[in-house]
């Protein structure tokens, strides 16, 4: 590699010498004279290599003038007969000459000068190879210094640039580590619109959803524990009373045993509802919809509460229009349970001797239903909260007050939405105090 670099610089040196020689010859030819005074004036205007010598000779190869080095003038004009013939014929010559010292190795180039079409003399330039070597070393040193400076600035620039470029990734990594430890705050503060910004936005949204789900899970566990605590306390008290002989006689024991049975049934229903709600919310419930006659479901459900309806002297007004049969895309068992929860809440929260209205109407590809009752008003801010698990407010709690698990309306919403429908409480119109609406797709759509 070192040899090739040295050869490269020597080639450059040779080319420069040859080029300078030919240019000086052209200038002298254009001057029209090789008189010493004319040549001296010409050489003063011509830039010459510091480490090279320029000699001008006449047609007899005698020295006319020179520039540059003074030493070796006579030796520089020693041309071979072959070289003289070449120059006289108008062709330049070049070669290498050795000096007295080993280091004095020179490259020379001679070009003829023609005036008025005849050979008038020529010019010879030479340069010491040692001078070329020094030029090479100086240039290499400059290149090396420039490379060192460039590498330094590149390293500094690269460091800060990489810090700037990698900073968003570092923040994302830090956030992910926090998420894995359960800390979802603060959010990733990257607001760019590029791919990194989109990733940060997605992670922020994901962390928000996970945080909400975890909070919901904690609340659910706390509420579930509370719901389990009351019946378990009742079962514990009744069973201890029987075991300790506090109650005696078949009649009293039967009362306590029935109390235990009721609480066990409640717990069984609560566990069943929790599992059902969990499956519906997670999307793991096996839902297979098919045509179901909801009119039949409504009538059958109302019949189940006939005793309570008679006792509270309630009156049902049912308006299904001219349709004796209303088929919707649903699942019979789950739809029946949802309708049961809706009717049960309407009955429980209705005043005595009041009216419960059930109306159906078509809404494009859906059938919509309104269940209205009188007696227990629902405040506007409470309407959405009633679909929460175990929510208690405004005198309502799903259908917990009606003797259910407290998950009735939450299960209703998840069930209706699983069928592709929607359910909500809306602003009531007199004479009603509460209106619940839901809609489901018609069969065949």
C-alpha positions as CSV (number, residue, x, y, z in Angstrom):
1,X,0.0,0.0,0.0
2,X,2.9,2.4,0.9
3,X,4.7,1.6,-2.4
4,X,1.6,2.3,-4.4
5,X,1.0,5.6,-2.6
6,X,4.7,6.7,-3.2
7,X,4.4,5.7,-6.9
8,X,1.3,7.7,-7.2
9,X,2.9,10.9,-5.8
10,X,6.0,10.3,-8.1
11,X,3.8,10.0,-11.1
12,X,2.2,13.3,-10.1
13,X,5.6,14.9,-9.8
14,X,6.6,13.7,-13.3
15,X,3.4,15.0,-14.8
16,X,3.9,18.4,-13.2
17,X,7.5,18.6,-14.5
18,X,6.5,17.6,-18.1
19,X,3.5,20.0,-18.0
20,X,5.6,22.9,-16.8
21,X,8.3,22.2,-19.4
22,X,5.9,22.2,-22.3
23,X,4.2,25.4,-21.1
24,X,7.5,27.3,-20.8
25,X,8.4,26.1,-24.3
26,X,5.2,27.4,-25.7
27,X,5.7,30.8,-24.0
28,X,9.2,31.1,-25.3
29,X,8.1,30.1,-28.8
30,X,5.4,32.7,-28.7
31,X,8.0,35.3,-27.6
32,X,9.9,34.9,-30.9
33,X,13.4,35.1,-29.5
34,X,15.8,33.2,-27.3
35,X,17.9,36.3,-26.5
36,X,19.0,36.2,-22.9
37,X,17.1,39.5,-22.0
38,X,13.9,38.2,-23.5
39,X,14.2,34.8,-21.8
40,X,15.0,36.4,-18.4
41,X,11.9,38.6,-18.6
42,X,9.8,35.5,-19.5
43,X,11.1,33.4,-16.7
44,X,10.4,36.2,-14.2
45,X,6.8,35.9,-15.0
46,X,6.6,32.1,-14.9
47,X,5.9,30.4,-11.6
48,X,8.6,27.7,-11.1
49,X,8.7,24.8,-8.7
50,X,10.7,25.7,-5.6
51,X,12.6,22.4,-5.7
52,X,13.1,22.3,-9.5
53,X,15.5,23.9,-11.9
54,X,14.6,25.5,-15.3
55,X,17.3,25.8,-17.9
56,X,16.9,27.4,-21.4
57,X,19.4,26.5,-24.1
58,X,20.0,27.5,-27.7
59,X,20.1,25.4,-30.8
60,X,23.7,24.4,-29.9
61,X,22.5,23.2,-26.5
62,X,24.4,26.0,-24.8
63,X,22.9,27.7,-21.7
64,X,21.0,30.9,-22.4
65,X,19.3,31.5,-19.0
66,X,18.1,29.6,-15.9
67,X,15.7,29.8,-12.9
68,X,15.5,27.8,-9.7
69,X,18.5,25.8,-8.6
70,X,22.0,27.0,-9.6
71,X,23.8,23.8,-9.0
72,X,24.3,21.2,-11.7
73,X,23.7,23.6,-14.6
74,X,26.3,22.1,-16.9
75,X,25.2,18.6,-16.0
76,X,21.6,19.4,-16.8
77,X,22.5,20.2,-20.4
78,X,24.3,17.0,-21.1
79,X,22.0,15.4,-23.7
80,X,22.7,12.2,-25.6
81,X,23.0,12.4,-29.3
82,X,19.6,10.5,-29.6
83,X,18.0,13.1,-27.3
84,X,19.4,16.0,-29.3
85,X,18.0,14.5,-32.5
86,X,14.6,14.0,-30.9
87,X,14.6,17.7,-29.7
88,X,15.7,19.0,-33.0
89,X,13.0,17.0,-34.6
90,X,10.4,18.7,-32.3
91,X,9.8,15.9,-29.9
92,X,10.2,16.3,-26.1
93,X,12.4,13.9,-24.1
94,X,12.4,12.9,-20.5
95,X,14.2,10.6,-18.1
96,X,16.0,10.1,-14.8
97,X,19.5,11.4,-14.0
98,X,21.6,10.5,-11.0
99,X,23.6,13.1,-9.1
100,X,26.8,12.8,-7.1
101,X,24.9,11.9,-4.0
102,X,22.6,8.8,-3.7
103,X,19.7,11.0,-2.7
104,X,20.2,13.3,-5.7
105,X,18.0,11.5,-8.1
106,X,16.2,13.8,-10.6
107,X,13.5,13.5,-13.1
108,X,13.9,15.8,-16.1
109,X,11.9,16.8,-19.1
110,X,13.1,18.8,-22.1
111,X,10.8,20.4,-24.8
112,X,12.0,22.1,-28.0
113,X,11.4,25.7,-28.8
114,X,10.7,26.5,-32.5
115,X,10.8,30.0,-33.8
116,X,9.8,30.9,-37.3
117,X,9.5,27.2,-38.1
118,X,13.0,26.3,-37.1
119,X,14.6,24.7,-34.1
120,X,15.9,27.5,-31.9
121,X,16.7,25.6,-28.7
122,X,14.7,24.4,-25.9
123,X,13.9,24.3,-22.2
124,X,14.6,21.6,-19.6
125,X,13.0,21.3,-16.2
126,X,13.9,18.9,-13.5
127,X,12.8,18.0,-9.9
128,X,14.5,16.0,-7.2
129,X,12.7,12.9,-6.2
130,X,13.5,13.7,-2.6
131,X,11.6,16.9,-3.0
132,X,8.6,14.9,-4.3
133,X,8.9,12.6,-1.3
134,X,8.8,15.5,1.0
135,X,5.8,16.9,-0.7
136,X,4.1,13.5,-0.4
137,X,4.9,13.4,3.3
138,X,3.6,16.9,3.9
139,X,0.4,16.2,2.0
140,X,-0.1,12.9,3.8
141,X,0.4,14.6,7.2
142,X,-2.2,17.2,6.2
143,X,-4.6,14.5,5.1
144,X,-4.0,12.6,8.3
145,X,-4.5,15.7,10.4
146,X,-7.7,16.4,8.5
147,X,-8.9,12.8,9.0
148,X,-8.2,13.0,12.7
149,X,-10.1,16.3,13.0
150,X,-13.0,14.9,10.8
151,X,-13.2,11.8,12.9
152,X,-13.2,13.8,16.1
153,X,-16.1,16.0,15.0
154,X,-17.8,13.0,13.5
155,X,-17.6,11.2,16.8
156,X,-18.9,14.2,18.7
157,X,-21.6,14.9,16.2
158,X,-22.5,11.2,16.1
159,X,-22.7,11.0,19.9
160,X,-25.1,13.8,20.2
161,X,-27.0,12.8,17.1
162,X,-27.4,9.3,18.4
163,X,-28.5,10.6,21.8
164,X,-31.1,12.8,20.0
165,X,-32.3,9.9,17.7
166,X,-32.3,7.3,20.4
167,X,-33.8,9.4,23.1
168,X,-37.4,8.5,22.1
169,X,-36.5,4.8,22.1
170,X,-35.0,5.2,25.6
171,X,-38.2,6.9,26.8
172,X,-40.3,4.2,25.2
173,X,-38.1,1.5,26.8
174,X,-38.4,3.2,30.2
175,X,-42.2,3.4,29.9
176,X,-42.5,-0.2,29.0
177,X,-40.4,-1.2,32.0
178,X,-42.7,1.0,34.2
179,X,-45.7,-0.7,32.6
180,X,-44.3,-4.2,33.4
181,X,-43.9,-3.0,37.0
182,X,-47.6,-1.9,37.2
183,X,-46.9,1.8,36.9
184,X,-48.9,3.4,34.1
185,X,-48.1,7.0,34.8
186,X,-46.8,9.3,33.5
187,X,-47.4,8.8,29.8
188,X,-44.8,8.9,27.1
189,X,-44.2,12.5,26.0
190,X,-43.4,12.0,22.3
191,X,-45.6,14.2,20.0
192,X,-44.0,13.7,16.7
193,X,-46.1,12.4,13.7
194,X,-43.6,9.9,12.5
195,X,-43.6,6.1,13.3
196,X,-42.0,6.6,16.7
197,X,-44.7,9.1,17.6
198,X,-47.4,6.6,16.5
199,X,-45.8,3.9,18.6
200,X,-45.7,6.2,21.6
201,X,-49.4,7.2,21.0
202,X,-50.4,3.5,20.7
203,X,-48.5,2.6,23.9
204,X,-50.1,5.5,25.8
205,X,-53.6,4.3,24.6
206,X,-52.7,0.7,25.5
207,X,-51.5,1.7,29.0
208,X,-54.7,3.7,29.6
209,X,-56.8,0.7,28.7
210,X,-54.7,-1.6,30.8
211,X,-54.9,0.8,33.7
212,X,-58.6,1.1,33.3
213,X,-59.0,-2.7,33.2
214,X,-56.8,-3.2,36.3
215,X,-58.8,-0.6,38.2
216,X,-62.0,-2.2,37.0
217,X,-60.6,-5.6,38.1
218,X,-59.7,-4.2,41.6
219,X,-63.0,-2.6,42.0
220,X,-64.7,-5.8,40.8
221,X,-62.8,-7.9,43.3
222,X,-63.5,-5.4,46.1
223,X,-67.2,-5.3,45.3
224,X,-67.4,-9.1,44.9
225,X,-65.7,-9.6,48.3
226,X,-68.3,-7.3,49.8
227,X,-71.2,-9.1,48.1
228,X,-69.8,-12.5,49.3
229,X,-69.2,-11.2,52.9
230,X,-72.9,-10.6,53.8
231,X,-74.4,-14.0,52.8
232,X,-71.3,-15.8,54.2
233,X,-71.8,-14.0,57.5
234,X,-75.4,-14.9,57.6
235,X,-74.6,-18.6,56.8
236,X,-71.9,-18.6,59.5
237,X,-74.2,-17.2,62.1
238,X,-77.1,-19.5,61.3
239,X,-74.9,-22.6,61.1
240,X,-73.2,-21.7,64.4
241,X,-76.6,-21.2,66.1
242,X,-77.7,-24.6,65.0
243,X,-74.3,-26.2,66.0
244,X,-74.2,-24.5,69.4
245,X,-77.8,-25.4,70.2
246,X,-78.9,-21.8,70.4
247,X,-82.0,-22.8,68.4
248,X,-83.9,-25.9,69.3
249,X,-86.9,-27.7,68.0
250,X,-87.5,-28.7,64.4
251,X,-89.5,-25.6,63.5
252,X,-86.6,-23.2,64.5
253,X,-84.0,-25.4,62.9
254,X,-86.0,-25.5,59.7
255,X,-86.2,-21.6,59.7
256,X,-82.4,-21.4,60.1
257,X,-81.8,-24.1,57.5
258,X,-84.0,-22.3,55.0
259,X,-82.0,-19.1,55.7
260,X,-78.8,-21.0,54.9
261,X,-80.3,-22.5,51.8
262,X,-81.5,-19.0,50.6
263,X,-78.0,-17.6,51.1
264,X,-76.4,-20.5,49.4
265,X,-78.7,-20.0,46.4
266,X,-77.8,-16.3,46.4
267,X,-74.1,-17.2,46.4
268,X,-74.6,-19.7,43.6
269,X,-76.4,-17.1,41.5
270,X,-73.7,-14.5,42.3
271,X,-70.9,-16.9,41.2
272,X,-72.8,-17.8,38.1
273,X,-73.4,-14.1,37.2
274,X,-69.7,-13.2,37.9
275,X,-68.5,-16.0,35.6
276,X,-71.0,-15.0,32.9
277,X,-70.1,-11.4,33.1
278,X,-66.4,-12.2,32.9
279,X,-66.9,-14.4,29.8
280,X,-69.0,-11.7,28.1
281,X,-66.5,-8.9,28.9
282,X,-63.5,-10.9,27.8
283,X,-65.1,-12.0,24.6
284,X,-64.7,-15.7,25.5
285,X,-68.4,-16.5,25.8
286,X,-69.6,-18.8,23.0
287,X,-72.3,-16.7,21.3
288,X,-74.3,-18.2,18.5
289,X,-77.2,-16.1,17.3
290,X,-80.3,-17.4,15.6
291,X,-83.9,-16.2,15.2
292,X,-85.7,-15.9,18.6
293,X,-89.2,-14.7,19.2
294,X,-88.8,-11.9,21.8
295,X,-92.5,-11.4,22.1
296,X,-92.8,-14.9,23.5
297,X,-89.9,-14.2,25.8
298,X,-91.6,-11.0,27.2
299,X,-94.9,-12.7,27.8
300,X,-93.3,-15.7,29.4
301,X,-91.2,-13.5,31.7
302,X,-94.2,-11.4,32.8
303,X,-96.1,-14.6,33.7
304,X,-93.3,-15.6,36.1
305,X,-93.9,-12.5,38.1
306,X,-97.7,-12.7,38.1
307,X,-97.8,-13.0,41.9
308,X,-95.7,-9.9,42.5
309,X,-97.7,-8.0,39.8
310,X,-101.0,-8.9,41.6
311,X,-99.6,-8.0,45.0
312,X,-98.4,-4.5,43.9
313,X,-101.5,-4.1,41.7
314,X,-99.4,-3.3,38.6
315,X,-100.7,-3.0,35.1
316,X,-98.8,-3.9,32.0
317,X,-99.4,-2.0,28.7
318,X,-97.9,-4.0,25.9
319,X,-97.8,-2.6,22.4
320,X,-96.1,-4.8,19.8
321,X,-98.1,-3.3,17.0
322,X,-99.6,-5.8,14.6
323,X,-96.8,-8.3,15.1
324,X,-97.7,-11.3,17.1
325,X,-94.2,-12.6,16.6
326,X,-91.0,-10.5,16.6
327,X,-88.0,-12.6,15.6
328,X,-84.5,-11.2,16.5
329,X,-81.0,-12.5,16.1
330,X,-80.1,-13.7,19.6
331,X,-79.6,-16.7,21.8
332,X,-82.7,-17.9,23.6
333,X,-81.2,-18.6,27.0
334,X,-79.1,-15.4,27.3
335,X,-81.9,-13.2,25.8
336,X,-84.4,-14.7,28.3
337,X,-82.1,-13.8,31.2
338,X,-81.6,-10.3,29.9
339,X,-85.3,-9.7,29.6
340,X,-85.9,-11.2,33.0
341,X,-83.4,-8.7,34.6
342,X,-85.1,-5.8,32.8
343,X,-88.7,-6.8,33.8
344,X,-87.6,-7.6,37.3
345,X,-86.1,-4.2,37.7
346,X,-89.1,-2.5,36.3
347,X,-91.4,-4.3,38.6
348,X,-89.3,-3.8,41.7
349,X,-88.8,0.0,41.2
350,X,-92.4,0.6,40.2
351,X,-94.8,2.2,42.7
352,X,-97.9,0.3,43.8
353,X,-100.9,0.6,41.5
354,X,-98.8,2.0,38.6
355,X,-98.3,1.2,34.9
356,X,-95.4,-0.5,33.2
357,X,-95.3,0.0,29.4
358,X,-93.5,-2.2,26.9
359,X,-93.5,-0.8,23.3
360,X,-91.8,-2.2,20.2
361,X,-91.1,-0.4,16.9
362,X,-89.0,-1.0,13.9
363,X,-85.7,0.9,13.4
364,X,-84.2,0.0,10.0
365,X,-82.5,-3.4,10.4
366,X,-83.2,-3.3,14.1
367,X,-86.2,-3.8,16.4
368,X,-86.2,-1.3,19.3
369,X,-88.0,-1.7,22.6
370,X,-89.0,0.8,25.4
371,X,-89.7,-0.4,28.9
372,X,-91.2,2.5,31.0
373,X,-92.2,2.5,34.6
374,X,-93.5,4.9,37.3
375,X,-92.3,5.4,40.8
376,X,-88.6,5.5,41.1
377,X,-87.0,8.5,39.1
378,X,-83.5,8.1,37.7
379,X,-81.3,11.2,37.7
380,X,-79.6,12.0,34.4
381,X,-76.0,11.4,35.8
382,X,-77.1,8.0,37.3
383,X,-78.4,6.5,34.0
384,X,-75.0,5.3,32.7
385,X,-73.7,4.3,36.1
386,X,-76.6,1.8,36.6
387,X,-74.9,-0.5,34.1
388,X,-71.8,-0.8,36.3
389,X,-71.1,-3.9,38.3
390,X,-72.5,-3.6,41.9
391,X,-73.2,0.2,41.4
392,X,-75.3,1.7,44.2
393,X,-76.7,5.1,43.8
394,X,-80.0,6.9,43.8
395,X,-81.7,4.0,45.5
396,X,-80.8,1.6,42.6
397,X,-78.2,-1.1,42.3
398,X,-78.6,-3.1,39.1
399,X,-81.2,-5.4,40.4
400,X,-79.5,-6.1,43.8
401,X,-82.4,-4.4,45.5
402,X,-84.7,-6.7,43.7
403,X,-83.0,-9.7,45.3
404,X,-80.6,-10.4,42.5
405,X,-76.8,-10.5,42.4
406,X,-76.2,-6.9,41.7
407,X,-74.9,-7.7,38.2
408,X,-78.2,-7.8,36.3
409,X,-78.0,-4.7,34.3
410,X,-74.2,-5.1,33.7
411,X,-74.9,-8.6,32.2
412,X,-77.9,-7.1,30.2
413,X,-75.6,-4.6,28.5
414,X,-72.9,-7.1,27.8
415,X,-75.4,-9.6,26.4
416,X,-77.3,-7.1,24.2
417,X,-74.0,-5.8,22.9
418,X,-72.7,-9.4,22.2
419,X,-75.8,-9.8,20.0
420,X,-74.9,-6.6,18.1
421,X,-77.4,-4.4,19.8
422,X,-77.4,-1.5,22.3
423,X,-79.1,-0.7,25.6
424,X,-79.4,2.5,27.7
425,X,-81.7,4.6,30.0
426,X,-83.2,7.6,28.2
427,X,-85.0,10.8,29.3
428,X,-88.5,9.7,30.5
429,X,-91.7,11.4,29.3
430,X,-94.7,11.9,31.6
431,X,-96.3,10.0,33.1
432,X,-93.3,7.7,33.4
433,X,-90.3,8.2,35.6
434,X,-87.8,5.8,34.0
435,X,-87.4,4.5,30.5
436,X,-85.0,1.8,29.4
437,X,-84.5,1.2,25.7
438,X,-82.6,-1.6,23.8
439,X,-82.5,-2.7,20.2
440,X,-81.5,-5.9,18.4
441,X,-81.1,-6.9,14.8
442,X,-84.1,-8.4,13.0
443,X,-83.9,-12.0,12.0
444,X,-82.7,-12.4,8.4
445,X,-80.5,-9.3,8.4
